[in-house]
Amino acid sequence: MRHLLTVRGIRKLTLVMVACIPALLLTPGDSAARDGDRLRLIAGVDATLDAFLEDGEGATVVRDALAKARGVLVFTSAGTGGGGRQGLLFGRNASGAWTGPAVYTVVSGTLGRSPTDEISRVLFIVLTDVERLIATRVHLGGSGVSIARLPHDALPTTDLAAVTDVADGGADPLVVFTGTVLAPDTDATNALYGRRITTRDAVASTADLGDDIVILRRRLDAVTGMP
């Protein structure tokens, strides 16, 4: 019996040690870097909304499109600790209120013609079921998720309507984005929520993630006529 109790004790001790490893590996510096990434991403998303929602006639077109959207994926020029481009995907619930977000990243291709000539701000206005973006990696253009430039009149018949900071005389974003692949960044989303969460649940979440995220949701709500 003593031997059996000793083995059980060793097992318990091992489990405790294993459970402690992630805490030991996450140093104060790691936590600070993660918080810095989060703040840069959210600030970048806020600046992108500023650029597209507060600029005269063009802002009216974007606002009208968002009122009919099922979601929006906002990419910024903000990098992360890994150097990748990240964005936030927001959804809408049955009442039309904005929910989320989940973190997405560019896993193939670029959001620009080259690393030195990239589109720094992009709104992908989701006109299809958001589930299409959640179920698998998002292959833009070609045989993947269809994409069109947001026009100045009626909404296009497409999955995503793109709004970029590229001038009309610059690179055509439809050409730039074809072949680009976006995917959920599970680790970053988990860090944002402070727990494990699926992309689907994150996009539909109304959890209080702090004032900065709540402000982004309320800003989208205000644009689309929610109280």
Long-range contacts (C-beta under 8 A, 24 or more apart in sequence): 33-81, 34-81, 34-191, 37-80, 37-81, 37-188, 38-191, 38-192, 39-212, 40-78, 40-79, 40-80, 41-76, 41-78, 41-80, 41-86, 41-88, 41-103, 42-88, 42-212, 42-213, 42-216, 43-78, 44-76, 44-77, 44-78, 45-74, 45-76, 45-87, 45-88, 45-216, 46-212, 46-215, 46-216, 46-219, 47-76, 47-121, 48-74, 48-75, 48-76, 48-121, 48-122, 48-123, 49-74, 49-216, 49-219, 49-220, 51-121, 51-165, 52-121, 52-123, 52-163, 53-219, 53-223, 61-150, 61-151, 61-152, 62-123, 62-125, 62-150, 62-163, 63-223, 63-224, 65-125, 65-150, 65-155, 65-161, 65-163, 66-125, 66-220, 66-223, 66-224, 67-223, 67-224, 67-225, 68-127, 68-155, 69-125, 69-126, 69-127, 69-224, 70-126, 70-127, 70-128, 70-129, 70-130, 71-100, 71-126, 71-130, 71-133, 71-203, 72-123, 72-124, 72-125, 72-126, 72-220, 73-104, 73-123, 73-124, 73-126, 73-133, 73-160, 73-182, 74-122, 74-123, 74-124, 75-104, 75-106, 75-111, 75-121, 75-122, 75-123, 75-124, 76-120, 76-121, 77-118, 77-120, 77-121, 80-105, 80-188, 85-111, 86-185, 86-188, 87-122, 87-124, 87-182, 88-216, 89-130, 89-133, 89-199, 89-203, 90-203, 90-216, 90-217, 90-220, 91-130, 91-203, 91-204, 92-130, 93-204, 93-206, 95-226, 96-224, 96-225, 96-226, 97-206, 97-217, 97-221, 97-226, 98-217, 98-220, 98-221, 98-224, 98-226, 99-203, 99-204, 99-205, 99-206, 99-217, 100-202, 100-203, 100-204, 100-205, 100-217, 101-192, 101-202, 101-203, 101-213, 101-216, 102-134, 102-184, 102-189, 102-199, 102-202, 102-203, 103-184, 103-185, 103-188, 103-189, 103-192, 104-138, 104-182, 104-183, 104-184, 104-185, 105-182, 105-183, 105-184, 105-185, 105-188, 106-180, 106-181, 106-182, 107-137, 107-181, 107-182, 107-183, 108-179, 108-180, 108-181, 109-140, 109-177, 109-179, 109-180, 109-181, 110-176, 110-180, 111-176, 111-177, 111-180, 112-171, 112-176, 113-171, 113-176, 117-171, 119-164, 119-165, 119-166, 119-171, 119-173, 119-176, 120-165, 121-164, 121-165, 122-162, 122-163, 122-164, 122-165, 122-173, 123-162, 123-163, 123-164, 124-160, 124-161, 124-162, 125-150, 125-160, 125-161, 125-162, 125-163, 126-159, 126-160, 127-155, 127-156, 127-158, 127-159, 127-160, 127-161, 128-159, 128-160, 130-203, 131-200, 132-159, 133-182, 134-184, 134-199, 134-200, 134-203, 137-181, 137-182, 137-183, 138-181, 138-182, 138-183, 139-179, 139-180, 139-181, 140-177, 140-178, 140-179, 140-180, 140-181, 140-182, 141-174, 141-177, 141-178, 141-179, 141-180, 142-178, 142-179, 144-181, 147-174, 147-177, 147-178, 148-174, 149-173, 149-174
